Amino acid sequence: MLNIVESDQPLANDDELREIVNRHLPFVNVMSLGQVLALRKLRKQASELTEEERVGYTYLLLCTVAGVSAGVQNTG
């Protein structure tokens, strides 16, 4: 994608948006990591989980998706 816009970094021409994204990146990364770990657990070890654990991991996924969605809605 950077080749298309002929840039060496994302958002090189938009200082304001780059600052907003960089400020929120640590929070989004944590939620993304939570999603990955929960999905991995549900996919690879679903048969070993109790019903309560499956519900918990599913709830974690829904919360992180909602969190990312709210962040995007509020910041663009």
N, CA, C, O and CB atoms as a CASP TS submission, in Angstrom:
PFRMAT TS
TARGET T0000
AUTHOR 0000-0000-0000
METHOD Language model
MODEL 1
PARENT N/A
ATOM      1  N   MET     1       0.817  -1.183   0.000  1.00  0.00           N
ATOM      2  CA  MET     1       0.000   0.000   0.000  1.00  0.00           C
ATOM      3  C   MET     1       0.871   1.261   0.000  1.00  0.00           C
ATOM      4  O   MET     1       0.523   2.251  -0.644  1.00  0.00           O
ATOM      5  CB  MET     1      -0.935  -0.010   1.201  1.00  0.00           C
ATOM      6  N   LEU     2       1.973   1.233   0.701  1.00  0.00           N
ATOM      7  CA  LEU     2       2.849   2.404   0.730  1.00  0.00           C
ATOM      8  C   LEU     2       3.422   2.689  -0.651  1.00  0.00           C
ATOM      9  O   LEU     2       3.693   3.843  -0.981  1.00  0.00           O
ATOM     10  CB  LEU     2       3.984   2.200   1.740  1.00  0.00           C
ATOM     11  N   ASN     3       3.612   1.645  -1.468  1.00  0.00           N
ATOM     12  CA  ASN     3       4.087   1.853  -2.834  1.00  0.00           C
ATOM     13  C   ASN     3       3.076   2.636  -3.656  1.00  0.00           C
ATOM     14  O   ASN     3       3.445   3.455  -4.499  1.00  0.00           O
ATOM     15  CB  ASN     3       4.380   0.517  -3.506  1.00  0.00           C
ATOM     16  N   ILE     4       1.806   2.380  -3.404  1.00  0.00           N
ATOM     17  CA  ILE     4       0.749   3.055  -4.162  1.00  0.00           C
ATOM     18  C   ILE     4       0.769   4.557  -3.891  1.00  0.00           C
ATOM     19  O   ILE     4       0.646   5.360  -4.816  1.00  0.00           O
ATOM     20  CB  ILE     4      -0.632   2.469  -3.805  1.00  0.00           C
ATOM     21  N   VAL     5       0.925   4.935  -2.623  1.00  0.00           N
ATOM     22  CA  VAL     5       0.937   6.355  -2.259  1.00  0.00           C
ATOM     23  C   VAL     5       2.338   6.942  -2.311  1.00  0.00           C
ATOM     24  O   VAL     5       2.542   8.109  -1.975  1.00  0.00           O
ATOM     25  CB  VAL     5       0.353   6.547  -0.868  1.00  0.00           C
ATOM     26  N   GLU     6       3.298   6.138  -2.730  1.00  0.00           N
ATOM     27  CA  GLU     6       4.689   6.554  -2.867  1.00  0.00           C
ATOM     28  C   GLU     6       5.206   7.219  -1.588  1.00  0.00           C
ATOM     29  O   GLU     6       5.640   8.371  -1.589  1.00  0.00           O
ATOM     30  CB  GLU     6       4.836   7.510  -4.049  1.00  0.00           C
ATOM     31  N   SER     7       5.143   6.455  -0.510  1.00  0.00           N
ATOM     32  CA  SER     7       5.575   6.956   0.789  1.00  0.00           C
ATOM     33  C   SER     7       6.374   5.875   1.502  1.00  0.00           C
ATOM     34  O   SER     7       6.252   4.689   1.195  1.00  0.00           O
ATOM     35  CB  SER     7       4.361   7.401   1.647  1.00  0.00           C
ATOM     36  N   ASP     8       7.185   6.298   2.451  1.00  0.00           N
ATOM     37  CA  ASP     8       7.957   5.324   3.218  1.00  0.00           C
ATOM     38  C   ASP     8       7.354   5.054   4.587  1.00  0.00           C
ATOM     39  O   ASP     8       7.846   4.197   5.321  1.00  0.00           O
ATOM     40  CB  ASP     8       9.378   5.803   3.378  1.00  0.00           C
ATOM     41  N   GLN     9       6.294   5.774   4.942  1.00  0.00           N
ATOM     42  CA  GLN     9       5.609   5.536   6.214  1.00  0.00           C
ATOM     43  C   GLN     9       4.120   5.806   6.075  1.00  0.00           C
ATOM     44  O   GLN     9       3.712   6.649   5.277  1.00  0.00           O
ATOM     45  CB  GLN     9       6.206   6.415   7.326  1.00  0.00           C
ATOM     46  N   PRO    10       3.300   5.091   6.853  1.00  0.00           N
ATOM     47  CA  PRO    10       1.860   5.326   6.799  1.00  0.00           C
ATOM     48  C   PRO    10       1.514   6.749   7.230  1.00  0.00           C
ATOM     49  O   PRO    10       2.115   7.285   8.161  1.00  0.00           O
ATOM     50  CB  PRO    10       1.126   4.317   7.682  1.00  0.00           C
ATOM     51  N   LEU    11       0.566   7.341   6.567  1.00  0.00           N
ATOM     52  CA  LEU    11       0.044   8.671   6.893  1.00  0.00           C
ATOM     53  C   LEU    11       1.117   9.759   6.875  1.00  0.00           C
ATOM     54  O   LEU    11       1.058  10.708   7.656  1.00  0.00           O
ATOM     55  CB  LEU    11      -0.611   8.639   8.252  1.00  0.00           C
ATOM     56  N   ALA    12       2.078   9.622   5.998  1.00  0.00           N
ATOM     57  CA  ALA    12       3.184  10.588   5.924  1.00  0.00           C
ATOM     58  C   ALA    12       2.695  11.994   5.612  1.00  0.00           C
ATOM     59  O   ALA    12       3.326  12.969   6.020  1.00  0.00           O
ATOM     60  CB  ALA    12       4.193  10.155   4.868  1.00  0.00           C
ATOM     61  N   ASN    13       1.589  12.116   4.902  1.00  0.00           N
ATOM     62  CA  ASN    13       1.093  13.427   4.501  1.00  0.00           C
ATOM     63  C   ASN    13      -0.017  13.964   5.394  1.00  0.00           C
ATOM     64  O   ASN    13      -0.596  15.008   5.096  1.00  0.00           O
ATOM     65  CB  ASN    13       0.603  13.364   3.097  1.00  0.00           C
ATOM     66  N   ASP    14      -0.319  13.271   6.479  1.00  0.00           N
ATOM     67  CA  ASP    14      -1.394  13.718   7.368  1.00  0.00           C
ATOM     68  C   ASP    14      -0.906  13.648   8.814  1.00  0.00           C
ATOM     69  O   ASP    14      -1.120  12.658   9.514  1.00  0.00           O
ATOM     70  CB  ASP    14      -2.681  12.852   7.174  1.00  0.00           C
ATOM     71  N   ASP    15      -0.256  14.708   9.235  1.00  0.00           N
ATOM     72  CA  ASP    15       0.342  14.742  10.578  1.00  0.00           C
ATOM     73  C   ASP    15      -0.687  14.547  11.685  1.00  0.00           C
ATOM     74  O   ASP    15      -0.442  13.831  12.656  1.00  0.00           O
ATOM     75  CB  ASP    15       1.064  16.058  10.790  1.00  0.00           C
ATOM     76  N   GLU    16      -1.837  15.190  11.530  1.00  0.00           N
ATOM     77  CA  GLU    16      -2.865  15.121  12.582  1.00  0.00           C
ATOM     78  C   GLU    16      -3.400  13.695  12.744  1.00  0.00           C
ATOM     79  O   GLU    16      -3.485  13.185  13.862  1.00  0.00           O
ATOM     80  CB  GLU    16      -4.028  16.084  12.259  1.00  0.00           C
ATOM     81  N   LEU    17      -3.757  13.060  11.638  1.00  0.00           N
ATOM     82  CA  LEU    17      -4.277  11.693  11.703  1.00  0.00           C
ATOM     83  C   LEU    17      -3.206  10.721  12.177  1.00  0.00           C
ATOM     84  O   LEU    17      -3.502   9.806  12.946  1.00  0.00           O
ATOM     85  CB  LEU    17      -4.811  11.258  10.337  1.00  0.00           C
ATOM     86  N   ARG    18      -1.951  10.907  11.724  1.00  0.00           N
ATOM     87  CA  ARG    18      -0.870  10.040  12.166  1.00  0.00           C
ATOM     88  C   ARG    18      -0.683  10.127  13.679  1.00  0.00           C
ATOM     89  O   ARG    18      -0.437   9.112  14.330  1.00  0.00           O
ATOM     90  CB  ARG    18       0.429  10.404  11.449  1.00  0.00           C
ATOM     91  N   GLU    19      -0.795  11.324  14.242  1.00  0.00           N
ATOM     92  CA  GLU    19      -0.667  11.495  15.685  1.00  0.00           C
ATOM     93  C   GLU    19      -1.805  10.782  16.431  1.00  0.00           C
ATOM     94  O   GLU    19      -1.576  10.137  17.454  1.00  0.00           O
ATOM     95  CB  GLU    19      -0.652  12.991  16.041  1.00  0.00           C
ATOM     96  N   ILE    20      -3.022  10.905  15.911  1.00  0.00           N
ATOM     97  CA  ILE    20      -4.175  10.248  16.539  1.00  0.00           C
ATOM     98  C   ILE    20      -3.994   8.734  16.508  1.00  0.00           C
ATOM     99  O   ILE    20      -4.195   8.064  17.521  1.00  0.00           O
ATOM    100  CB  ILE    20      -5.495  10.648  15.826  1.00  0.00           C
ATOM    101  N   VAL    21      -3.619   8.196  15.361  1.00  0.00           N
ATOM    102  CA  VAL    21      -3.438   6.745  15.221  1.00  0.00           C
ATOM    103  C   VAL    21      -2.334   6.261  16.153  1.00  0.00           C
ATOM    104  O   VAL    21      -2.504   5.262  16.852  1.00  0.00           O
ATOM    105  CB  VAL    21      -3.105   6.370  13.755  1.00  0.00           C
ATOM    106  N   ASN    22      -1.218   6.955  16.166  1.00  0.00           N
ATOM    107  CA  ASN    22      -0.104   6.541  17.023  1.00  0.00           C
ATOM    108  C   ASN    22      -0.446   6.609  18.499  1.00  0.00           C
ATOM    109  O   ASN    22       0.031   5.793  19.288  1.00  0.00           O
ATOM    110  CB  ASN    22       1.105   7.397  16.750  1.00  0.00           C
ATOM    111  N   ARG    23      -1.266   7.572  18.875  1.00  0.00           N
ATOM    112  CA  ARG    23      -1.663   7.704  20.274  1.00  0.00           C
ATOM    113  C   ARG    23      -2.575   6.546  20.699  1.00  0.00           C
ATOM    114  O   ARG    23      -2.515   6.090  21.841  1.00  0.00           O
ATOM    115  CB  ARG    23      -2.373   9.050  20.499  1.00  0.00           C
ATOM    116  N   HIS    24      -3.417   6.076  19.775  1.00  0.00           N
ATOM    117  CA  HIS    24      -4.363   5.010  20.107  1.00  0.00           C
ATOM    118  C   HIS    24      -3.838   3.614  19.825  1.00  0.00           C
ATOM    119  O   HIS    24      -4.434   2.630  20.263  1.00  0.00           O
ATOM    120  CB  HIS    24      -5.629   5.214  19.353  1.00  0.00           C
ATOM    121  N   LEU    25      -2.738   3.512  19.106  1.00  0.00           N
ATOM    122  CA  LEU    25      -2.194   2.219  18.712  1.00  0.00           C
ATOM    123  C   LEU    25      -1.940   1.264  19.876  1.00  0.00           C
ATOM    124  O   LEU    25      -2.289   0.089  19.765  1.00  0.00           O
ATOM    125  CB  LEU    25      -0.927   2.428  17.971  1.00  0.00           C
ATOM    126  N   PRO    26      -1.351   1.708  20.986  1.00  0.00           N
ATOM    127  CA  PRO    26      -1.118   0.761  22.091  1.00  0.00           C
ATOM    128  C   PRO    26      -2.404   0.125  22.617  1.00  0.00           C
ATOM    129  O   PRO    26      -2.403  -1.045  23.000  1.00  0.00           O
ATOM    130  CB  PRO    26      -0.408   1.465  23.231  1.00  0.00           C
ATOM    131  N   PHE    27      -3.485   0.874  22.638  1.00  0.00           N
ATOM    132  CA  PHE    27      -4.752   0.342  23.144  1.00  0.00           C
ATOM    133  C   PHE    27      -5.367  -0.636  22.152  1.00  0.00           C
ATOM    134  O   PHE    27      -5.884  -1.684  22.539  1.00  0.00           O
ATOM    135  CB  PHE    27      -5.735   1.481  23.435  1.00  0.00           C
ATOM    136  N   VAL    28      -5.306  -0.289  20.885  1.00  0.00           N
ATOM    137  CA  VAL    28      -5.846  -1.172  19.846  1.00  0.00           C
ATOM    138  C   VAL    28      -5.017  -2.454  19.771  1.00  0.00           C
ATOM    139  O   VAL    28      -5.572  -3.538  19.591  1.00  0.00           O
ATOM    140  CB  VAL    28      -5.864  -0.455  18.467  1.00  0.00           C
ATOM    141  N   ASN    29      -3.707  -2.340  19.905  1.00  0.00           N
ATOM    142  CA  ASN    29      -2.844  -3.526  19.858  1.00  0.00           C
ATOM    143  C   ASN    29      -3.181  -4.502  20.975  1.00  0.00           C
ATOM    144  O   ASN    29      -3.195  -5.713  20.755  1.00  0.00           O
ATOM    145  CB  ASN    29      -1.373  -3.120  19.952  1.00  0.00           C
ATOM    146  N   VAL    30      -3.452  -3.993  22.166  1.00  0.00           N
ATOM    147  CA  VAL    30      -3.809  -4.863  23.289  1.00  0.00           C
ATOM    148  C   VAL    30      -5.123  -5.583  22.997  1.00  0.00           C
ATOM    149  O   VAL    30      -5.244  -6.781  23.252  1.00  0.00           O
ATOM    150  CB  VAL    30      -3.921  -4.047  24.600  1.00  0.00           C
ATOM    151  N   MET    31      -6.103  -4.860  22.465  1.00  0.00           N
ATOM    152  CA  MET    31      -7.381  -5.498  22.144  1.00  0.00           C
ATOM    153  C   MET    31      -7.218  -6.520  21.025  1.00  0.00           C
ATOM    154  O   MET    31      -7.835  -7.584  21.058  1.00  0.00           O
ATOM    155  CB  MET    31      -8.420  -4.444  21.746  1.00  0.00           C
ATOM    156  N   SER    32      -6.388  -6.200  20.035  1.00  0.00           N
ATOM    157  CA  SER    32      -6.148  -7.140  18.942  1.00  0.00           C
ATOM    158  C   SER    32      -5.463  -8.406  19.460  1.00  0.00           C
ATOM    159  O   SER    32      -5.809  -9.515  19.053  1.00  0.00           O
ATOM    160  CB  SER    32      -5.292  -6.481  17.842  1.00  0.00           C
ATOM    161  N   LEU    33      -4.510  -8.238  20.341  1.00  0.00           N
ATOM    162  CA  LEU    33      -3.837  -9.398  20.927  1.00  0.00           C
ATOM    163  C   LEU    33      -4.829 -10.245  21.724  1.00  0.00           C
ATOM    164  O   LEU    33      -4.793 -11.473  21.657  1.00  0.00           O
ATOM    165  CB  LEU    33      -2.668  -8.947  21.831  1.00  0.00           C
ATOM    166  N   GLY    34      -5.702  -9.599  22.467  1.00  0.00           N
ATOM    167  CA  GLY    34      -6.738 -10.339  23.204  1.00  0.00           C
ATOM    168  C   GLY    34      -7.623 -11.144  22.271  1.00  0.00           C
ATOM    169  O   GLY    34      -7.988 -12.279  22.575  1.00  0.00           O
ATOM    170  N   GLN    35      -7.964 -10.558  21.141  1.00  0.00           N
ATOM    171  CA  GLN    35      -8.779 -11.275  20.155  1.00  0.00           C
ATOM    172  C   GLN    35      -8.048 -12.498  19.619  1.00  0.00           C
ATOM    173  O   GLN    35      -8.623 -13.583  19.524  1.00  0.00           O
ATOM    174  CB  GLN    35      -9.157 -10.347  18.999  1.00  0.00           C
ATOM    175  N   VAL    36      -6.784 -12.318  19.272  1.00  0.00           N
ATOM    176  CA  VAL    36      -5.996 -13.419  18.718  1.00  0.00           C
ATOM    177  C   VAL    36      -5.877 -14.564  19.723  1.00  0.00           C
ATOM    178  O   VAL    36      -6.068 -15.728  19.372  1.00  0.00           O
ATOM    179  CB  VAL    36      -4.598 -12.925  18.309  1.00  0.00           C
ATOM    180  N   LEU    37      -5.564 -14.229  20.963  1.00  0.00           N
ATOM    181  CA  LEU    37      -5.405 -15.268  21.991  1.00  0.00           C
ATOM    182  C   LEU    37      -6.720 -15.993  22.260  1.00  0.00           C
ATOM    183  O   LEU    37      -6.737 -17.215  22.405  1.00  0.00           O
ATOM    184  CB  LEU    37      -4.874 -14.654  23.292  1.00  0.00           C
ATOM    185  N   ALA    38      -7.813 -15.249  22.328  1.00  0.00           N
ATOM    186  CA  ALA    38      -9.115 -15.873  22.579  1.00  0.00           C
ATOM    187  C   ALA    38      -9.518 -16.764  21.410  1.00  0.00           C
ATOM    188  O   ALA    38      -9.995 -17.879  21.620  1.00  0.00           O
ATOM    189  CB  ALA    38     -10.192 -14.800  22.825  1.00  0.00           C
ATOM    190  N   LEU    39      -9.335 -16.289  20.193  1.00  0.00           N
ATOM    191  CA  LEU    39      -9.667 -17.107  19.023  1.00  0.00           C
ATOM    192  C   LEU    39      -8.825 -18.369  18.961  1.00  0.00           C
ATOM    193  O   LEU    39      -9.331 -19.449  18.659  1.00  0.00           O
ATOM    194  CB  LEU    39      -9.481 -16.304  17.747  1.00  0.00           C
ATOM    195  N   ARG    40      -7.533 -18.227  19.248  1.00  0.00           N
ATOM    196  CA  ARG    40      -6.646 -19.393  19.253  1.00  0.00           C
ATOM    197  C   ARG    40      -7.130 -20.431  20.258  1.00  0.00           C
ATOM    198  O   ARG    40      -7.194 -21.624  19.960  1.00  0.00           O
ATOM    199  CB  ARG    40      -5.200 -18.972  19.579  1.00  0.00           C
ATOM    200  N   LYS    41      -7.466 -19.961  21.437  1.00  0.00           N
ATOM    201  CA  LYS    41      -7.935 -20.864  22.490  1.00  0.00           C
ATOM    202  C   LYS    41      -9.224 -21.554  22.064  1.00  0.00           C
ATOM    203  O   LYS    41      -9.369 -22.765  22.227  1.00  0.00           O
ATOM    204  CB  LYS    41      -8.153 -20.096  23.808  1.00  0.00           C
ATOM    205  N   LEU    42     -10.159 -20.782  21.519  1.00  0.00           N
ATOM    206  CA  LEU    42     -11.445 -21.357  21.102  1.00  0.00           C
ATOM    207  C   LEU    42     -11.290 -22.338  19.946  1.00  0.00           C
ATOM    208  O   LEU    42     -11.979 -23.358  19.906  1.00  0.00           O
ATOM    209  CB  LEU    42     -12.408 -20.247  20.703  1.00  0.00           C
ATOM    210  N   ARG    43     -10.406 -22.050  19.016  1.00  0.00           N
ATOM    211  CA  ARG    43     -10.253 -22.906  17.840  1.00  0.00           C
ATOM    212  C   ARG    43      -9.457 -24.171  18.117  1.00  0.00           C
ATOM    213  O   ARG    43      -9.834 -25.252  17.666  1.00  0.00           O
ATOM    214  CB  ARG    43      -9.592 -22.138  16.738  1.00  0.00           C
ATOM    215  N   LYS    44      -8.370 -24.047  18.847  1.00  0.00           N
ATOM    216  CA  LYS    44      -7.481 -25.186  19.030  1.00  0.00           C
ATOM    217  C   LYS    44      -7.827 -26.038  20.243  1.00  0.00           C
ATOM    218  O   LYS    44      -7.528 -27.232  20.268  1.00  0.00           O
ATOM    219  CB  LYS    44      -6.074 -24.708  19.149  1.00  0.00           C
ATOM    220  N   GLN    45      -8.447 -25.440  21.239  1.00  0.00           N
ATOM    221  CA  GLN    45      -8.692 -26.172  22.476  1.00  0.00           C
ATOM    222  C   GLN    45     -10.162 -26.173  22.871  1.00  0.00           C
ATOM    223  O   GLN    45     -10.487 -26.355  24.044  1.00  0.00           O
ATOM    224  CB  GLN    45      -7.869 -25.585  23.592  1.00  0.00           C
ATOM    225  N   ALA    46     -11.050 -25.972  21.910  1.00  0.00           N
ATOM    226  CA  ALA    46     -12.473 -25.872  22.215  1.00  0.00           C
ATOM    227  C   ALA    46     -12.997 -27.116  22.916  1.00  0.00           C
ATOM    228  O   ALA    46     -13.829 -27.018  23.817  1.00  0.00           O
ATOM    229  CB  ALA    46     -13.259 -25.630  20.947  1.00  0.00           C
ATOM    230  N   SER    47     -12.523 -28.268  22.512  1.00  0.00           N
ATOM    231  CA  SER    47     -13.028 -29.507  23.112  1.00  0.00           C
ATOM    232  C   SER    47     -12.552 -29.683  24.554  1.00  0.00           C
ATOM    233  O   SER    47     -13.146 -30.442  25.320  1.00  0.00           O
ATOM    234  CB  SER    47     -12.591 -30.706  22.276  1.00  0.00           C
ATOM    235  N   GLU    48     -11.483 -28.982  24.920  1.00  0.00           N
ATOM    236  CA  GLU    48     -10.945 -29.099  26.279  1.00  0.00           C
ATOM    237  C   GLU    48     -11.515 -28.054  27.232  1.00  0.00           C
ATOM    238  O   GLU    48     -11.298 -28.132  28.441  1.00  0.00           O
ATOM    239  CB  GLU    48      -9.438 -28.981  26.246  1.00  0.00           C
ATOM    240  N   LEU    49     -12.238 -27.081  26.696  1.00  0.00           N
ATOM    241  CA  LEU    49     -12.773 -26.002  27.523  1.00  0.00           C
ATOM    242  C   LEU    49     -14.120 -26.379  28.110  1.00  0.00           C
ATOM    243  O   LEU    49     -14.901 -27.103  27.493  1.00  0.00           O
ATOM    244  CB  LEU    49     -12.899 -24.718  26.711  1.00  0.00           C
ATOM    245  N   THR    50     -14.381 -25.886  29.295  1.00  0.00           N
ATOM    246  CA  THR    50     -15.717 -26.055  29.869  1.00  0.00           C
ATOM    247  C   THR    50     -16.647 -25.054  29.184  1.00  0.00           C
ATOM    248  O   THR    50     -16.192 -24.124  28.519  1.00  0.00           O
ATOM    249  CB  THR    50     -15.706 -25.848  31.436  1.00  0.00           C
ATOM    250  N   GLU    51     -17.927 -25.254  29.352  1.00  0.00           N
ATOM    251  CA  GLU    51     -18.919 -24.333  28.785  1.00  0.00           C
ATOM    252  C   GLU    51     -18.700 -22.917  29.324  1.00  0.00           C
ATOM    253  O   GLU    51     -18.822 -21.943  28.581  1.00  0.00           O
ATOM    254  CB  GLU    51     -20.359 -24.815  29.107  1.00  0.00           C
ATOM    255  N   GLU    52     -18.384 -22.806  30.586  1.00  0.00           N
ATOM    256  CA  GLU    52     -18.146 -21.504  31.203  1.00  0.00           C
ATOM    257  C   GLU    52     -16.926 -20.810  30.577  1.00  0.00           C
ATOM    258  O   GLU    52     -16.943 -19.601  30.345  1.00  0.00           O
ATOM    259  CB  GLU    52     -17.947 -21.665  32.721  1.00  0.00           C
ATOM    260  N   GLU    53     -15.878 -21.581  30.311  1.00  0.00           N
ATOM    261  CA  GLU    53     -14.682 -21.015  29.675  1.00  0.00           C
ATOM    262  C   GLU    53     -14.978 -20.569  28.239  1.00  0.00           C
ATOM    263  O   GLU    53     -14.525 -19.508  27.810  1.00  0.00           O
ATOM    264  CB  GLU    53     -13.533 -22.045  29.681  1.00  0.00           C
ATOM    265  N   ARG    54     -15.743 -21.387  27.497  1.00  0.00           N
ATOM    266  CA  ARG    54     -16.114 -21.008  26.129  1.00  0.00           C
ATOM    267  C   ARG    54     -16.921 -19.718  26.124  1.00  0.00           C
ATOM    268  O   ARG    54     -16.698 -18.847  25.283  1.00  0.00           O
ATOM    269  CB  ARG    54     -16.915 -22.132  25.454  1.00  0.00           C
ATOM    270  N   VAL    55     -17.848 -19.593  27.051  1.00  0.00           N
ATOM    271  CA  VAL    55     -18.641 -18.367  27.162  1.00  0.00           C
ATOM    272  C   VAL    55     -17.737 -17.183  27.502  1.00  0.00           C
ATOM    273  O   VAL    55     -17.908 -16.094  26.955  1.00  0.00           O
ATOM    274  CB  VAL    55     -19.747 -18.526  28.235  1.00  0.00           C
ATOM    275  N   GLY    56     -16.794 -17.389  28.386  1.00  0.00           N
ATOM    276  CA  GLY    56     -15.871 -16.323  28.769  1.00  0.00           C
ATOM    277  C   GLY    56     -15.016 -15.847  27.615  1.00  0.00           C
ATOM    278  O   GLY    56     -14.858 -14.642  27.423  1.00  0.00           O
ATOM    279  N   TYR    57     -14.458 -16.771  26.839  1.00  0.00           N
ATOM    280  CA  TYR    57     -13.640 -16.392  25.689  1.00  0.00           C
ATOM    281  C   TYR    57     -14.490 -15.723  24.604  1.00  0.00           C
ATOM    282  O   TYR    57     -14.037 -14.783  23.950  1.00  0.00           O
ATOM    283  CB  TYR    57     -12.924 -17.626  25.115  1.00  0.00           C
ATOM    284  N   THR    58     -15.693 -16.195  24.419  1.00  0.00           N
ATOM    285  CA  THR    58     -16.593 -15.564  23.455  1.00  0.00           C
ATOM    286  C   THR    58     -16.935 -14.149  23.895  1.00  0.00           C
ATOM    287  O   THR    58     -16.975 -13.233  23.073  1.00  0.00           O
ATOM    288  CB  THR    58     -17.876 -16.393  23.286  1.00  0.00           C
ATOM    289  N   TYR    59     -17.177 -13.969  25.168  1.00  0.00           N
ATOM    290  CA  TYR    59     -17.466 -12.638  25.708  1.00  0.00           C
ATOM    291  C   TYR    59     -16.259 -11.712  25.523  1.00  0.00           C
ATOM    292  O   TYR    59     -16.422 -10.541  25.181  1.00  0.00           O
ATOM    293  CB  TYR    59     -17.848 -12.731  27.205  1.00  0.00           C
ATOM    294  N   LEU    60     -15.067 -12.230  25.746  1.00  0.00           N
ATOM    295  CA  LEU    60     -13.845 -11.452  25.529  1.00  0.00           C
ATOM    296  C   LEU    60     -13.760 -10.989  24.082  1.00  0.00           C
ATOM    297  O   LEU    60     -13.441  -9.830  23.817  1.00  0.00           O
ATOM    298  CB  LEU    60     -12.598 -12.281  25.898  1.00  0.00           C
ATOM    299  N   LEU    61     -14.044 -11.886  23.148  1.00  0.00           N
ATOM    300  CA  LEU    61     -14.024 -11.507  21.734  1.00  0.00           C
ATOM    301  C   LEU    61     -15.021 -10.398  21.439  1.00  0.00           C
ATOM    302  O   LEU    61     -14.691  -9.421  20.766  1.00  0.00           O
ATOM    303  CB  LEU    61     -14.321 -12.716  20.858  1.00  0.00           C
ATOM    304  N   LEU    62     -16.228 -10.548  21.936  1.00  0.00           N
ATOM    305  CA  LEU    62     -17.256  -9.534  21.693  1.00  0.00           C
ATOM    306  C   LEU    62     -16.875  -8.187  22.294  1.00  0.00           C
ATOM    307  O   LEU    62     -17.112  -7.145  21.682  1.00  0.00           O
ATOM    308  CB  LEU    62     -18.591  -9.993  22.261  1.00  0.00           C
ATOM    309  N   CYS    63     -16.298  -8.199  23.471  1.00  0.00           N
ATOM    310  CA  CYS    63     -15.875  -6.945  24.115  1.00  0.00           C
ATOM    311  C   CYS    63     -14.759  -6.259  23.343  1.00  0.00           C
ATOM    312  O   CYS    63     -14.769  -5.038  23.189  1.00  0.00           O
ATOM    313  CB  CYS    63     -15.416  -7.213  25.544  1.00  0.00           C
ATOM    314  N   THR    64     -13.795  -7.038  22.855  1.00  0.00           N
ATOM    315  CA  THR    64     -12.694  -6.421  22.121  1.00  0.00           C
ATOM    316  C   THR    64     -13.158  -5.892  20.768  1.00  0.00           C
ATOM    317  O   THR    64     -12.699  -4.840  20.323  1.00  0.00           O
ATOM    318  CB  THR    64     -11.558  -7.422  21.930  1.00  0.00           C
ATOM    319  N   VAL    65     -14.055  -6.609  20.117  1.00  0.00           N
ATOM    320  CA  VAL    65     -14.604  -6.109  18.850  1.00  0.00           C
ATOM    321  C   VAL    65     -15.373  -4.812  19.082  1.00  0.00           C
ATOM    322  O   VAL    65     -15.245  -3.861  18.311  1.00  0.00           O
ATOM    323  CB  VAL    65     -15.526  -7.170  18.196  1.00  0.00           C
ATOM    324  N   ALA    66     -16.162  -4.778  20.134  1.00  0.00           N
ATOM    325  CA  ALA    66     -16.913  -3.567  20.475  1.00  0.00           C
ATOM    326  C   ALA    66     -15.966  -2.423  20.835  1.00  0.00           C
ATOM    327  O   ALA    66     -16.227  -1.271  20.489  1.00  0.00           O
ATOM    328  CB  ALA    66     -17.878  -3.843  21.642  1.00  0.00           C
ATOM    329  N   GLY    67     -14.883  -2.730  21.519  1.00  0.00           N
ATOM    330  CA  GLY    67     -13.911  -1.709  21.891  1.00  0.00           C
ATOM    331  C   GLY    67     -13.220  -1.101  20.690  1.00  0.00           C
ATOM    332  O   GLY    67     -13.081   0.119  20.602  1.00  0.00           O
ATOM    333  N   VAL    68     -12.785  -1.941  19.761  1.00  0.00           N
ATOM    334  CA  VAL    68     -12.158  -1.443  18.541  1.00  0.00           C
ATOM    335  C   VAL    68     -13.164  -0.627  17.738  1.00  0.00           C
ATOM    336  O   VAL    68     -12.836   0.439  17.217  1.00  0.00           O
ATOM    337  CB  VAL    68     -11.604  -2.609  17.691  1.00  0.00           C
ATOM    338  N   SER    69     -14.380  -1.130  17.643  1.00  0.00           N
ATOM    339  CA  SER    69     -15.428  -0.423  16.903  1.00  0.00           C
ATOM    340  C   SER    69     -15.702   0.958  17.510  1.00  0.00           C
ATOM    341  O   SER    69     -15.829   1.944  16.783  1.00  0.00           O
ATOM    342  CB  SER    69     -16.721  -1.256  16.884  1.00  0.00           C
ATOM    343  N   ALA    70     -15.791   1.024  18.819  1.00  0.00           N
ATOM    344  CA  ALA    70     -16.038   2.311  19.477  1.00  0.00           C
ATOM    345  C   ALA    70     -14.867   3.257  19.251  1.00  0.00           C
ATOM    346  O   ALA    70     -15.072   4.452  19.039  1.00  0.00           O
ATOM    347  CB  ALA    70     -16.280   2.115  20.986  1.00  0.00           C
ATOM    348  N   GLY    71     -13.659   2.745  19.293  1.00  0.00           N
ATOM    349  CA  GLY    71     -12.488   3.580  19.066  1.00  0.00           C
ATOM    350  C   GLY    71     -12.464   4.146  17.653  1.00  0.00           C
ATOM    351  O   GLY    71     -12.145   5.319  17.455  1.00  0.00           O
ATOM    352  N   VAL    72     -12.797   3.322  16.683  1.00  0.00           N
ATOM    353  CA  VAL    72     -12.821   3.781  15.303  1.00  0.00           C
ATOM    354  C   VAL    72     -13.945   4.803  15.110  1.00  0.00           C
ATOM    355  O   VAL    72     -13.782   5.796  14.401  1.00  0.00           O
ATOM    356  CB  VAL    72     -12.996   2.588  14.338  1.00  0.00           C
ATOM    357  N   GLN    73     -15.064   4.546  15.738  1.00  0.00           N
ATOM    358  CA  GLN    73     -16.214   5.460  15.611  1.00  0.00           C
ATOM    359  C   GLN    73     -15.883   6.837  16.208  1.00  0.00           C
ATOM    360  O   GLN    73     -16.304   7.864  15.676  1.00  0.00           O
ATOM    361  CB  GLN    73     -17.467   4.860  16.316  1.00  0.00           C
ATOM    362  N   ASN    74     -15.141   6.850  17.291  1.00  0.00           N
ATOM    363  CA  ASN    74     -14.833   8.102  17.967  1.00  0.00           C
ATOM    364  C   ASN    74     -13.662   8.858  17.354  1.00  0.00           C
ATOM    365  O   ASN    74     -13.594  10.082  17.457  1.00  0.00           O
ATOM    366  CB  ASN    74     -14.545   7.833  19.402  1.00  0.00           C
ATOM    367  N   THR    75     -12.742   8.143  16.717  1.00  0.00           N
ATOM    368  CA  THR    75     -11.547   8.808  16.193  1.00  0.00           C
ATOM    369  C   THR    75     -11.471   8.806  14.672  1.00  0.00           C
ATOM    370  O   THR    75     -10.664   9.522  14.080  1.00  0.00           O
ATOM    371  CB  THR    75     -10.317   8.151  16.748  1.00  0.00           C
ATOM    372  N   GLY    76     -12.313   8.000  14.048  1.00  0.00           N
ATOM    373  CA  GLY    76     -12.268   7.936  12.576  1.00  0.00           C
ATOM    374  C   GLY    76     -11.358   6.865  12.180  1.00  0.00           C
ATOM    375  O   GLY    76     -11.165   6.629  10.987  1.00  0.00           O
TER
END
